[in-house]
Amino acid sequence: MQAGEPQGPIVATDSSPWRDAALELCAPGHAGVFLLSGVTVLLLAAVYKLLSGPLELLKAPEDVGYFAHDGRSKARAANDTRRRRKTGDLPPVYPNGWYRIVDSHMLRKGEVRDVTMLGEQLAVFRGEDGKAYVVDAYCPHLGANLAVGGRVVGSCIECPFHGWQFRGNDGKCEKIPYAEKVPDFAKVTAWPSCEVNGQILLWFHCDREEPQWTVPEQQEITKGEWVYRGRTEHFVNAHIQEIPENAADLSHLSHLHTASILSGADLRYTNMDRWQFVRHYWKAEWAPEKIPNNHCSQMLVEHTLYVFGRHWSVLDLHVVARQVGPGLVFMRFNHSFLGSGVVMQSVTPVEPLLQCVTHTIFYQANIPALVPKFFLKAESIQFERDVMVWNNKRYIAKPLLVKEDAAIQKHRRWYAQFYSENSPRLQFQRDTLDF
């Protein structure tokens, strides 16, 4: 084009097949088809997740059991309740026993996680050998957190600060990249741990004694007959003993858990008249097991459902809840045509008066996932009613009981075996415990 010539719009002289196809696809009718197809795909994905994916309900510490008034946030209401509540004369805060750290599928090979439990900061990692290890998080050299930026090397964890490598099995330092010799005393504390039933567990004993019992393996999980269908996670602001003690508090079942799950977990509304047409009824008994399983106890539960006064046997359930030590419960249930499975409840102390409670369900593989997910959701609603009580109650060392409450004292005597003379007790509560 010569300088000074007018430069008008450039017009294509030939029709390109790609251009024609693009114009056709962008037509209004085709745009609507694309939009409808996209919405359909999203709906199908949501339905697939609902029907086949696991249910995972993870609640924050302030989400359950607190009332936010006068424009305050839930976190502010939770912290205010924690500060002003009377704690009572508490037992030791960390009983001896096995505690869940994380589920197995949450820790991949070569991965490390920073975990707070039992008032300790821990580094949990899976070595290249596939085994899970637990060590103190802080490097003895200059205090770096091994779990924050640390790297897995073989079966060791490497410090992110100076590259010191500590073995997972015994905590001994195996390599210092700039030193000629590794001192014999260079090590971190390695915690006894095991991996069973799809969970990684840690053994705690105040006197560092070796594990005194093993966690029973659920053969149906190991063989793949029962598969993972989800978990819930709640934080409870109470002493750990309050939670398993519910198993022996049989009278609370008929008062707290009779109302329909449709009425939710907020105790201010669970007994409203609109939900009275559906009622849950419970029969239960609790007893400790004998030697050599005296660290175990069992609760037998029969559940029946009534709708408009008529018994609906379709949701009758027989549950055997076996507690193993202070922090693990296996709730096995069986139904005539809805199948069988287990809900594993774990209570892990994070701090003296803060417990992380998970319910993990494994269910018969050939039963639609919607069935165990319904059971898990129902369990979550009922459990949150207890959480509302626990988060606001005071522990009473010498409660006023009637003869019908005899199992509570029996449970306390049984649970006392998990405390030792040196078991840590609550010393003080710091402001830094805020959620």
Number of C-alpha atoms within 10 A of each C-alpha: 6 6 6 6 7 8 9 6 6 6 6 7 6 6 8 10 9 9 10 11 10 11 10 13 14 13 10 10 10 12 13 12 12 14 11 12 12 12 12 12 12 12 12 12 12 12 12 11 14 14 15 13 16 18 23 16 15 13 12 12 23 21 15 21 22 22 17 12 10 5 8 11 12 19 18 18 16 24 17 13 16 20 14 9 12 12 17 11 12 15 18 20 23 28 25 23 24 28 23 24 20 18 16 16 10 11 18 15 15 20 18 24 20 17 18 16 19 19 13 12 17 24 24 26 28 25 23 16 10 14 16 25 27 28 27 22 27 19 24 15 13 9 11 17 20 29 27 15 15 24 20 24 15 16 21 26 33 25 25 17 15 14 16 25 27 28 23 27 18 17 21 20 22 19 19 18 12 10 9 8 10 16 13 9 8 17 22 20 19 20 21 20 21 18 18 17 18 19 19 23 24 21 20 20 20 15 11 11 11 11 15 11 14 13 15 10 12 16 11 17 20 13 9 13 14 21 21 21 25 21 23 19 19 23 23 30 25 25 23 26 22 15 18 19 17 15 25 22 19 22 14 13 17 13 11 16 20 19 24 23 19 14 18 19 24 17 17 8 13 21 17 11 9 11 16 17 13 18 20 18 17 16 14 17 14 20 17 18 15 10 8 8 12 13 20 20 21 20 19 16 19 14 15 17 20 17 13 10 11 11 13 12 11 12 15 18 17 16 19 19 22 22 23 21 23 26 22 23 24 22 21 19 17 15 14 10 8 14 16 17 24 27 24 21 23 24 25 25 26 20 22 22 20 23 23 20 22 23 24 23 26 25 27 22 18 10 14 15 22 17 15 26 23 12 12 22 18 15 15 21 19 19 15 20 19 20 23 19 17 18 24 20 16 17 18 11 11 8 9 7 10 7 6 10 14 13 18 19 16 15 21 16 10 17 20 14 14 16 19 15 8 10 16 15 12 15 8 7 12 8 9 6 12 13 11
